[in-house]
Every structure is written in structure tokens, then in C-alpha cells.
Amino acid sequence: MVIRLLFLMLCALAAAPLHAEPRADAWWKHVAVLADDKMEGRLTGTPGYDRAAAYVAGRFRKYGLKPAGTDGYLQPIAFETQVVDAAGSTATLIAKGVETPLAIGAQLLISARGGPRPAATEAPLVFIGYGLHIPEAGHDDFAGVDLKGKIAVFVAGGPQSISGALKSHARAERGKLLEARGAVGFISIDTPKMMEQPWARAVALSTQAGLYFADAALRDVKGVQFAGSFNPAEGERLFAGSGRRFAEIAALADASKPIPGFALGQVLKATVATRLGTAAAANVVGVLEGSDPALKAEHVVLSAHLDGLGIGAPEGGDAIYNGAMDNAAGVASLLEIARGYRKGKVRPRRSILFLAVTAEEKGLLGSRYFARRPSVPKPSLVADINLDMPLPLWPLTSLLALGQEESSLGSDVRAIGVAMGLPVINDPLPDRNSFIRSDQYAFIEQGVPALFPKFGFSRGSAAFDIEKQFRATRYHGPSDDLAQPVNRADAVRFNDFLAALALRVADADQKPRWNTNSFFRRFAKP
């Protein structure tokens, strides 16, 4: 224990500005390689992604990590691809015999992700509020609603009284529940205030292929569903036949107030033209073997997604979506933590597994594949600490740790935070769905306690404004590149926090456990 406390003290000293510069440069060099134009945005299934995976595998080897599995550092995955041809697709709203065409793109986007789309759909629309089924918390938008043969419509958000993690989980489960209730599809709509990026950027990204597992047994939704999203600026069209206004619904959602469900009085008639294909990509896996004979067979996972959005619609003449913060920065942190352990000759009691996953941007597919079919024995996975877009864009004065209230990992993160003078704050935007939108959730689904740490930001702060501006202007766009201002010194402090956290978990006598009052405890394996 004394040795580990000393390690923490050294981490804190090394993070001081006087000592941080060489380490900050080393971290930034990884970011610069992975976000270089030569990587072509690291889109899953492309040569650019394969080059990035080869770079990470080479670093893993150099830093002394051992390969896991029969394919060396790579865990290959087969996908099927689907591109929605917007020009060849149509959609019409029908009310009282009157047909109103919808513009694919400007008004309605048809999702290519998650599974195959039906060639033709004609079904009544029914609004189901937030579309959340959480009977344990006394909330069920599905109660008493006949969805058989219908398209469900729901708005973003949820009751303020329910935790962000629980609402996020209910959103993740929604597709399976809709299928079980006989719905033939769904349409989601944000409120204007909840939109993270301009609708035009969503339209630009909609031309990309969606991916789903080639192995149908791994797909969450087994059948064929229509899936779309509606432009909030056009929301009144969707509610025109209901006698209710979208502005009224949006105001209730923005205030996290109860929202009734009701028939929308319209039928959606749509044809969807798609092009199907195949793709392959690999997760990159390396292991720092543990030293304790009784514990080294267990693995603490440090994960980050390696993939990006590739080459897309140009903005300002730039068509490469470099993904510097999303998520070359997170992968660079993985590499620097591994390098730091090697330099410090750190030997954790449990093994620490370094995992750079593919296809996060396509629906957490790489992490879901690994969590369900890991290249180490599945029961050996005891925790996941996930790094995705930590955003070192402002001074590191606090930490977010999504999921901290759900497991014993919360006490670990708070202990390291105290040691490094970094308070752990609550999520200021719980309706953003962050808990299900990155790779830690793939492990949670399999019963593994997980955390998602990030630079902290509070409502009303300068950091909050910077984060909001990044989401609106750079997130999922070509300007998330190497030219943006980045706080490299505090990125090193964040890496030290992560390294110390993983080491504390790996060295503990007991493996992490779900809290007794956590909803997610039900997923724990006996």
C-alpha cells in the first residue's frame, strides 16, 4: 500500500507544469499520428482505420503489453453494411386522405444503423412521450399503448426525478422493447434546445454506411424495423394531425415534465432504397500481466474507441473528419498509460487489459463484440474504465465519472480524486444519454462494473460554454482536428488520474461490485 501511495504522489508531482511538458509532447505525438490526414478519419472498415490499428498494435508491443487471443493484438470482426440512398427513398405523411410529402434529409433522416431496413412501410404514428420503460422508477411510457403494426414517435429527455444512467439504459433497451411490442418502427425527435449539433451535420453524416454484425445472433434487434429521426425545426408537421403542437411538447421535455402519449392522427408511408455490402475491422488488445498468482487471471479493462467518421461532406473545404478529440485523444491516453507503467516497472496484482475498439461510431459494435466474445475468459473481466473524448480543452479542476454512483468504482474514483485534488462532480447534462453512448455500456450490459471519466464542467462555468461550443462546431465535424487549442499539460494530469485509478482497482483485495441499490446490479453474473 505504501508503494501505491508513493506512486500517486509521483503522479501528482509529474503532472506539475514544470515536469509535464515532455510527457505532454509524448501524448500529443500519438494524437497527431492518429488524427493526421493520412489516417483519413479512421472509418471502420477502411485502410485508414487499419493503419491506425497497426500503429496502436505496434505501440502495445513496444510498451511491453502481451497480445491477447489467437490473432495477436488484433481481434477481427465481420460486419454487414447498409447505405440509405436518400435520393431513391421517399416518405409521405397521410392524414384524412391528404398526402404531404416529406423531404428525406431536410425533414426526415432514415437511419442506416442497427439492422436492415424494410423496403416499404405504411403504418400509423403514435406518440409515446419520452419512450421510456422504467417501471422500477414508476415511469412507463409504454403502459396501455397498443404498438402492434405502428410506428412509435418519442421525444428526447425524461423525468428529472430519474437518474441519467437509468434513463440512458431505458433508451438503449427501447429498440428491443418496440420489437417485442409489435411496432414496425420508430421516429425520434430532439427538442431544439437539446440538439448537440446542427441538423445539417446530421444530414451530411447520414450518407455514410451503417454497420451491424454479420453474425445475426449478436444483433439486439432481430427483425426489420423502420428507423428515423425528425428535424426539430419541422416538428409541427409531425404533430399536425394530433391537435397538439410540437412546441408544447418540446417545452415540457425541456422542463423534464410529464408528457402524455397520444395518436398522431397520421400515417407514415415510406420506401427505403439501400445498398448492402460487407466490411471487416479489428479491435486492438494488449495485456499488462498481473503479478499476484491468485488475481492475475482477472482483468481490469482500459478501453477507448479508435474509429472515427472517415471522409465525408466538406465543411470549409475540409472533408476529413480527423477526430482528434473524438477519439484520438482517448487512445493516446491509453498508450501513454501503458508507456508510463512500463517506465515505472509497475506490476499490478490483477492484469490490466488495454483495449482500442472499432465501430463505436456505428453503435458500440467493437466493444459489444469484445464484451460478449472477449479474447480472454469472459468471467475474468472485472471492471472497465472507458476513455472517450475526455476533452482537455479547459483546465482540469474537477472530474466527471459517469456511473460513479452505481458501483464500488465510485469510491475508487473519489479516493484518487482526493489524492490529486480533483473533486468528482455530478453530470451537468444527464439527459444527453452519455451513459449509453460510449463503450463502457457494452461492459455494463454484460454485468461488468464500469466508469466513464472525463474533464469536469459545471453549468454556468466557462468550461460548460467551451464544451457546448465544441459540440456545436467541432464535434463530428472536420474541425475536430489538430489545429484546435488543447490543454496538453492537464491531459497529462488526467492520464495520471486514470493510471492511478486503474492501478488501485487492479491492486484491491476485492474485485469491483455493483452497489446494492444499483439498477444495473441485475446484470451481474453469479
NUDREN-601686 format. One line per 4 residues: number of its first residue (from 1); their letters; for each residue x, y, z of C-alpha. Coordinates in Angstrom, 2 decimals, m for minus. Each point is the difference from the previous one (the first is absolute). Example, Ala and Ser with C-alpha at 12.3 -4.5 7.8 and 13.67 -1.06 7.14 Angstrom:
<sites>
1> AS> 12.30 m4.50 7.80; 1.37 3.44 m0.66
</sites>
This chain:
<sites>
1> MVIR> 0.00 0.00 0.00; 2.87 2.38 0.79; 1.43 m0.66 m3.45; m3.33 0.86 m1.61
5> LLFL> m0.37 3.22 2.00; 3.50 0.95 m1.07; m1.01 m0.68 m3.61; m2.90 2.43 0.40
9> MLCA> 2.29 2.66 1.43; 2.38 m0.42 m2.93; m2.93 0.30 m2.41; m1.02 3.29 1.60
13> LAAA> 3.56 1.36 m0.10; 0.49 m1.06 m3.62; m3.17 1.83 m0.94; 1.34 3.38 1.15
17> PLHA> 0.55 2.37 m2.94; 3.79 m0.03 0.50; 0.15 m3.76 m0.58; m2.97 m0.56 m2.27
21> EPRA> 1.31 1.40 m3.28; 1.95 m3.03 m1.30; m2.85 m2.32 0.96; m2.53 2.36 m1.54
25> DAWW> 2.01 m0.04 m3.22; 0.07 m3.82 0.06; m3.79 m0.14 0.44; m0.53 2.55 m2.76
29> KHVA> 2.22 m1.91 m2.43; m2.42 m2.95 0.22; m2.95 2.32 m0.59; 1.82 1.56 m2.96
33> VLAD> 0.67 m3.38 m1.61; m3.54 m1.32 0.46; m1.69 3.25 m1.07; 2.29 0.64 m2.95
37> DKME> m1.62 0.34 m3.40; 1.87 m3.16 m1.04; m2.33 m2.00 2.27; m2.97 1.32 m2.04
41> GRLT> m2.24 0.28 3.05; 0.45 m3.65 1.15; m3.39 m1.16 m1.29; m0.74 m3.61 0.95
45> GTPG> 0.69 m2.37 m2.88; 2.37 2.31 m1.90; 3.77 m0.03 m0.59; 0.27 3.12 2.17
49> YDRA> m1.42 m1.85 2.96; 2.28 m2.97 m0.66; 3.04 2.31 0.03; m1.09 1.43 3.33
53> AAYV> m0.52 m3.50 1.43; 3.48 m1.01 m1.18; 1.48 3.06 1.74; m1.74 m0.82 3.29
57> AGRF> 1.02 m3.66 m0.20; 3.60 1.08 m0.57; m0.08 2.28 3.04; m1.51 m2.77 2.11
61> RKYG> 2.87 m2.25 m1.02; 2.62 2.69 0.68; m1.44 0.72 3.46; 0.20 m3.62 1.05
65> LKPA> m3.66 m0.96 m0.18; m0.68 m3.59 m0.95; m2.43 m0.92 m2.78; m3.30 m1.55 1.07
69> GTDG> m1.59 m2.70 m2.11; 0.96 m2.06 m3.00; 0.33 2.92 m2.45; 2.74 1.84 1.84
73> YLQP> m0.99 3.53 0.97; m2.95 0.05 m2.42; m3.51 m1.33 0.56; m1.67 m0.04 m3.46
77> IAFE> m3.74 0.65 m0.37; m2.24 m0.53 m3.05; m2.74 2.54 m0.75; m2.77 0.52 m2.50
81> TQVV> m0.38 3.51 m1.37; m3.05 1.98 m1.05; m0.15 3.34 m1.80; m3.32 1.81 m0.22
85> DAAG> m0.44 1.60 m3.42; m1.83 3.20 0.93; m0.66 0.94 m3.64; m1.60 m3.38 m0.65
89> STAT> m2.09 m0.03 3.20; m3.35 1.67 0.63; m2.19 0.88 2.98; m3.51 1.39 0.24
93> LIAK> m2.28 0.95 2.89; m3.65 m0.95 m0.60; m2.81 1.59 2.01; m3.70 m0.21 m0.92
97> GVET> 0.88 m1.10 m3.50; 2.35 2.93 m0.60; 3.61 m0.88 m0.79; 2.84 2.35 1.00
101> PLAI> 3.41 m0.96 m1.41; 3.00 0.20 2.30; 3.46 0.97 m1.19; 2.51 m2.71 0.87
105> GAQL> 2.85 1.88 1.64; m1.56 3.41 0.57; m2.90 m1.38 2.05; 0.55 m3.70 0.63
109> LISA> 3.15 m2.10 0.24; m0.18 m3.77 m0.40; 2.56 m1.79 2.15; 2.34 m2.55 m1.57
113> RGGP> 1.20 m1.33 3.36; m1.13 m2.90 2.15; m1.42 m2.39 m2.56; m1.62 m0.34 m3.41
117> RPAA> m2.75 2.43 m1.02; m3.29 m1.02 m1.61; m0.36 0.88 m3.67; m3.50 1.37 0.64
121> TEAP> m1.87 1.09 3.13; m3.51 1.35 0.49; m1.15 0.32 3.60; m1.82 2.34 2.42
125> LVFI> 2.10 2.27 2.19; m0.47 m0.05 3.77; 1.81 2.36 2.37; 1.31 m1.67 3.16
129> GYGL> 1.47 2.96 1.87; 3.62 m0.60 0.95; m0.26 m3.62 m1.10; 1.40 m1.24 3.32
133> HIPE> m0.97 m3.26 1.68; 1.24 0.26 3.61; m2.68 m1.61 2.21; 2.54 m0.30 2.85
137> AGHD> 0.01 3.80 0.18; m3.74 0.34 m0.44; 0.21 1.13 m3.62; m1.26 m1.90 m3.05
141> DFAG> m0.80 1.75 m3.29; m0.92 m3.39 m1.48; m2.76 m0.76 2.52; m3.37 m0.59 m1.65
145> VDLK> 1.27 0.90 m3.48; m0.81 m2.29 m2.91; 3.09 0.15 m2.21; m0.68 m3.01 m2.20
149> GKIA> 0.39 1.02 m3.64; 0.76 3.61 0.93; 2.95 2.39 m0.09; 0.91 1.40 3.41
153> VFVA> 1.02 3.65 0.23; 1.82 1.32 3.06; 1.75 3.16 1.12; 3.41 0.33 1.66
157> GGPQ> 0.28 0.51 3.74; m1.67 m1.53 3.01; m1.28 0.66 3.52; 2.46 1.90 2.17
161> SISG> m0.74 m2.30 2.93; 1.66 m2.98 m1.78; 3.77 m0.30 m0.19; 1.75 0.68 m3.27
165> ALKS> 1.52 m3.50 0.04; m3.38 m1.67 0.36; m1.59 2.11 m2.74; 2.94 m0.77 m2.24
169> HARA> m0.42 m3.71 0.56; m3.70 0.19 m0.84; 0.87 1.71 m3.28; 2.50 m2.73 m0.81
173> ERGK> m2.65 m2.67 0.57; m2.70 1.81 m1.97; 0.59 m1.70 m3.36; m0.36 m3.49 1.47
177> LLEA> m3.14 1.01 1.90; m1.59 1.55 m3.07; 0.64 m3.20 m1.92; m1.49 m2.08 2.80
181> RGAV> m3.13 2.21 0.03; m0.51 m0.44 m3.74; 0.99 3.49 m1.17; 1.20 0.15 m3.60
185> GFIS> 2.31 2.93 0.61; 0.72 3.23 1.82; 0.75 3.67 m0.54; 1.93 2.03 2.56
189> IDTP> m0.04 3.78 0.28; 2.18 2.27 2.12; m1.16 3.33 1.28; 1.80 2.98 m1.51
193> KMME> 1.69 0.69 3.35; 1.25 m3.59 0.32; 1.66 m0.17 m3.40; 3.76 m0.44 0.38
197> QPWA> 0.94 0.63 m3.61; m1.62 1.78 m2.94; m2.54 m2.02 m1.99; 2.08 0.65 m3.12
201> RAVA> 2.88 m1.98 1.52; m2.30 m2.91 0.76; m1.12 0.10 m3.63; 3.60 m0.03 m1.20
205> LSTQ> 0.85 m3.02 2.16; m3.13 m1.87 m1.11; 1.64 m0.87 m3.30; 2.40 m2.36 1.78
209> AGLY> m0.55 m3.73 0.22; m1.61 m1.39 3.10; 1.50 m3.18 1.42; m1.42 m2.98 1.79
213> FADA> 1.46 m3.36 0.95; 0.29 m2.57 m2.76; m0.84 m2.56 2.69; m3.73 0.60 0.51
217> ALRD> 0.18 m1.64 3.44; 1.85 3.09 1.24; m2.63 2.51 m1.15; m2.27 1.50 2.65
221> VKGV> m2.94 0.43 m2.37; m0.53 m3.21 m1.95; m2.61 1.12 m2.50; m0.45 2.85 m2.48
225> QFAG> m1.10 3.42 1.23; m0.41 3.48 m1.45; 2.23 2.41 1.93; 0.15 3.73 m0.47
229> SFNP> 0.51 3.38 1.61; m1.96 3.18 m0.64; 1.37 3.52 m0.34; m1.16 1.98 3.06
233> AEGE> m0.39 3.09 m2.16; m2.70 m1.91 m1.91; m1.54 m1.64 3.05; m3.42 1.62 m0.37
237> RLFA> m0.56 m2.04 m3.19; 0.33 m3.21 1.98; m2.62 1.10 2.55; m2.37 1.75 m2.44
241> GSGR> m2.68 m2.69 0.14; m0.05 m0.39 3.79; m1.53 3.26 1.16; 3.20 0.64 2.00
245> RFAE> 2.97 2.19 m0.86; 3.59 m1.17 0.02; 1.03 3.27 1.68; m2.16 m0.99 2.97
249> IAAL> 1.57 m3.47 0.16; 3.51 1.43 m0.34; m0.58 2.42 2.87; m1.12 m2.86 2.26
253> ADAS> 3.03 m2.08 m1.01; 2.41 2.88 0.59; m1.47 0.36 3.50; 0.14 m3.81 0.59
257> KPIP> m3.72 0.00 0.73; m2.48 m2.85 m0.63; m1.03 m0.35 m3.64; m3.19 m1.83 m1.05
261> GFAL> m0.14 m2.50 m2.81; m2.56 0.23 m2.78; m0.70 m1.00 m3.59; 1.50 2.42 m2.49
265> GQVL> m2.88 m0.38 m2.44; 2.33 m0.64 m2.92; 1.41 m2.95 m1.90; 3.58 m0.13 m1.20
269> KATV> 0.45 m1.56 m3.42; 3.64 m0.54 m0.92; 2.17 m1.83 m2.48; 3.66 m0.53 0.87
273> ATRL> 2.67 m0.64 m2.61; 3.17 m1.56 1.40; 3.32 m1.35 m1.21; 1.34 m2.95 1.96
277> GTAA> 3.55 m1.24 0.38; 2.56 m1.39 2.42; 2.91 1.38 2.03; 2.61 m1.22 2.46
281> AANV> 2.00 1.72 2.71; 1.81 m0.99 3.18; 0.15 0.96 3.64; 3.57 0.40 1.31
285> VGVL> 0.68 m1.82 3.29; 3.10 m0.05 2.22; 0.50 m1.24 3.56; 2.26 1.07 2.85
289> EGSD> 0.19 m3.26 1.89; m0.70 0.07 3.72; 2.46 m1.10 2.66; m2.23 m1.65 2.59
293> PALK> m0.45 m3.73 m0.71; m3.46 0.09 1.56; m1.20 3.10 m1.90; 1.91 0.32 m3.28
297> AEHV> m2.61 m2.05 m1.87; m2.44 2.91 0.57; 0.02 3.02 m2.34; m0.65 3.70 0.56
301> VLSA> m0.78 1.47 m3.43; 1.13 3.42 m1.19; m1.94 0.67 m3.22; m0.19 2.73 m2.65
305> HLDG> m1.46 0.01 m3.48; 2.45 0.31 m2.86; m2.45 0.53 m2.86; m1.22 3.31 m1.36
309> LGIG> m2.30 1.30 m2.70; 2.33 m0.17 m2.97; m0.44 2.28 m3.01; m3.33 1.72 m0.46
313> APEG> m1.74 3.13 m1.17; 2.49 2.88 m0.02; m0.31 2.94 2.36; 2.08 3.02 m0.88
317> GDAI> 1.77 m2.06 m2.64; 1.06 m2.73 2.45; m1.53 m3.46 m0.46; 2.13 m2.05 2.45
321> YNGA> m1.65 m0.56 3.36; 3.28 m0.37 1.91; m1.55 m0.74 3.41; 2.84 1.49 2.05
325> MDNA> m2.04 0.28 3.19; m2.46 m2.69 m1.08; 1.92 m2.18 0.62; 3.68 0.15 m0.88
329> AGVA> 0.43 1.74 3.36; m1.45 m2.95 1.91; 2.11 m2.57 m1.85; 3.09 2.17 0.56
333> SLLE> m0.76 m0.13 3.72; m0.16 m3.80 m0.14; 3.42 m0.06 m1.64; 1.56 2.42 2.46
337> IARG> m1.37 m1.90 3.00; 1.52 m3.20 m1.39; 3.31 1.79 m0.62; m0.04 1.46 3.52
341> YRKG> m0.60 m3.38 1.59; 2.91 m1.46 m1.96; 2.32 2.89 0.90; m0.97 m0.26 3.66
345> KVRP> 0.30 m3.81 m0.06; m3.51 m0.20 1.42; m1.25 m3.51 0.72; m3.67 0.04 0.97
349> RRSI> m1.46 m2.92 1.91; m2.75 m0.53 m2.56; 0.67 0.20 m3.71; m0.86 3.24 m1.79
353> LFLA> m1.43 m0.43 m3.49; 0.45 2.87 m2.47; m2.76 0.02 m2.61; m0.29 2.27 m3.06
357> VTAE> m3.35 m0.84 m1.58; m1.45 0.47 m3.44; m3.49 1.09 m1.13; m0.96 2.06 3.05
361> EKGL> m1.37 2.62 m2.38; m2.15 m2.72 m1.58; m1.76 m0.99 3.23; 2.64 m1.26 2.48
365> LGSR> 0.49 m3.05 m2.20; 3.67 m0.67 0.74; m0.41 0.19 3.77; m3.19 m2.05 m0.12
369> YFAR> 1.82 m2.67 m1.95; 2.87 m0.07 2.46; m2.23 0.08 3.10; m2.07 m2.90 m1.36
373> RPSV> 2.84 m1.99 m1.58; 3.20 1.18 1.69; 3.42 m1.28 m0.94; 0.55 m0.85 3.68
377> PKPS> m2.37 m2.12 2.12; m3.23 1.97 0.37; m0.33 m0.48 3.79; 3.47 1.55 0.39
381> LVAD> m1.29 3.50 m0.90; m0.51 1.78 3.34; m0.17 3.72 m0.96; 0.12 2.41 m2.93
385> INLD> 1.32 3.55 0.06; m0.84 1.63 m3.32; 1.67 3.00 m1.63; m2.01 1.80 m2.64
389> MPLP> 0.39 3.65 m0.88; 1.27 1.07 3.46; 0.23 3.53 m1.43; 3.18 1.58 1.38
393> LWPL> m1.16 3.37 m1.28; m0.10 1.82 3.35; 1.91 m0.25 3.31; m0.50 m3.28 1.85
397> TSLL> m1.52 1.11 3.32; m2.64 m2.71 0.42; m1.02 m3.36 m1.39; m3.13 m1.53 m1.44
401> ALGQ> m0.24 m3.75 0.53; m3.20 m1.26 m1.60; m1.18 m3.07 1.88; 1.77 0.89 3.24
405> EESS> m3.21 m0.39 2.01; m0.61 m3.52 m1.28; 2.95 m2.03 1.30; 2.96 m0.12 2.37
409> LGSD> 2.03 1.62 m2.77; m1.57 3.25 1.17; 1.91 m0.15 3.28; 3.18 m0.77 m1.93
413> VRAI> m0.38 2.98 m2.30; m0.79 2.31 2.93; 3.04 m1.25 1.96; 2.34 0.69 m2.91
417> GVAM> m1.70 3.34 m0.55; 0.66 1.01 3.61; 3.65 m1.10 m0.28; 0.45 2.17 m3.10
421> GLPV> m2.15 2.93 1.13; m2.70 m0.68 m2.58; m3.59 m0.05 1.29; m2.42 m2.35 m1.78
425> INDP> m3.15 1.86 m1.04; m3.42 m1.11 m1.23; m0.92 m0.14 m3.68; m1.27 3.49 m0.94
429> LPDR> m1.86 m1.37 m3.05; m1.63 m3.28 1.05; m2.43 m0.04 m2.96; 2.83 m0.12 m2.52
433> NSFI> 0.03 m3.83 0.18; 3.76 m0.04 0.61; m0.21 m3.16 2.09; m1.06 m2.08 m3.02
437> RSDQ> 1.86 1.88 m2.70; 3.46 m1.39 0.51; 1.69 m3.33 0.43; m0.29 m0.42 3.76
441> YAFI> m3.65 m0.86 m0.56; 0.88 m3.16 m1.92; 1.66 m1.31 3.16; m2.85 1.10 2.26
445> EQGV> m2.40 m2.01 m2.16; 2.11 m3.05 0.81; m0.03 0.67 3.74; 3.45 1.60 0.25
449> PALF> 0.22 3.15 2.21; 1.23 2.93 m2.08; 0.89 3.68 0.12; 0.20 2.74 m2.63
453> PKFG> 2.33 2.78 1.30; 0.32 3.40 m1.69; 1.20 3.53 0.73; m2.59 1.55 2.32
457> FSRG> m2.20 2.94 m0.97; m2.87 1.61 1.90; m2.98 1.98 m1.21; 0.73 3.70 m0.18
461> SAAF> 3.77 m0.47 m0.17; 2.42 0.97 m2.76; 0.71 m3.71 m0.49; m3.71 m0.64 m0.60
465> DIEK> 0.00 2.63 m2.76; 3.15 m1.47 m1.59; m1.51 m3.48 0.04; m3.24 1.26 m1.53
469> QFRA> 1.88 1.90 m2.69; 2.09 m3.06 m0.86; m3.13 m2.11 m0.40; m1.65 2.60 m2.21
473> TRYH> 2.95 0.76 m2.27; 2.67 m2.74 0.04; m1.65 m3.20 1.28; m0.41 m2.54 m2.84
477> GPSD> 1.33 2.59 m2.41; 3.22 0.62 m1.95; 1.10 2.72 2.44; 0.58 m2.58 2.76
481> DLAQ> 3.58 0.05 m1.19; 3.53 0.76 1.16; m0.39 3.76 m0.41; m2.35 0.48 2.95
485> PVNR> 1.37 1.26 3.34; 0.64 m2.89 2.42; 1.11 0.05 3.65; 2.82 m2.52 m0.33
489> ADAV> 1.41 0.40 3.51; m3.33 m0.84 1.62; m0.46 m2.90 m2.41; 3.06 m1.45 1.75
493> RFND> m1.59 0.57 3.42; m3.11 m1.79 m1.23; 2.14 m2.91 m1.21; 1.62 m0.18 3.44
497> FLAA> m3.43 m0.13 1.60; m1.03 m2.84 m2.31; 3.24 m1.91 0.58; m0.37 0.28 3.75
501> LALR> m3.67 m0.99 m0.14; 0.64 m3.11 m2.08; 2.86 m0.97 2.30; m2.12 0.43 3.12
505> VADA> m2.71 m2.25 m1.47; 2.54 m2.56 m1.18; 1.68 m0.12 3.42; m3.10 m0.18 2.19
509> DQKP> m0.64 m3.13 2.05; m3.59 m0.16 m1.28; m1.12 0.41 m3.59; m2.45 2.86 m0.77
513> RWNT> m3.66 m0.63 0.83; m3.31 1.63 m0.83; m1.57 2.02 2.80; m2.96 m1.74 1.63
517> NSFF> m2.38 2.77 m1.14; 1.25 0.12 m3.59; m2.44 m0.85 m2.75; 2.89 m1.54 m1.94
521> RRFA> 0.75 m2.53 2.70; m2.51 m2.30 m1.74; 2.48 m0.53 m2.84; 2.72 m1.33 2.29
525> KP> 0.95 m3.57 m0.77; m0.09 m2.51 2.92
</sites>
